């Protein structure tokens, strides 16, 4: 058996108002997500479900968690493989289907990472980072994305496809830094 990790989150509903749940439209969906030592995360339902567009919905946070997990594993794999990543962004999108009875589920999430790498080897002793002599290619980065996907705790925990559509990488040469 592997090492177990536990995560605790406190959630407080703040949308009861004067009427509480006297009807589906009578109550607010606002709530606070509190994790000790961190800023309070203001949550609500998606506006399609009577929530506030000024707060984070569980669906947005779910897609964000998949994107974050993939990025963190990708950075780990890149460092291990000698690829010096200096920029990373993602335009992740999730699709959820809601059935006629109101229940629903995500049917896919698409991650669209954009990676900037330093392709010129850095001199030894510069921040202790030296890129190896193998060229950085889209194929090499695709293999790192595949490894990251295989290791991501969140994507391994879902029952729908998490698709990867990485953009061609951007190269940052050392000479451009000076």
Secondary structure, 3 states (H helix, E strand, C coil): CCCCCCCCCEEEECCCCCCCCCCCCCCCCCEEEECCCCCCEEEECCHHHCCCCCCEEHHHHHHHHHHHHHHHHHHHHHHHHCCEEEEEEECCEEEEEECCCCCEEEEEEEECEEEEEECCCCCCCCCCCCCCCCCCCHHHHHHHHHHHHHHCCCHHHCCCEEEECCCCCEEECHHHHC
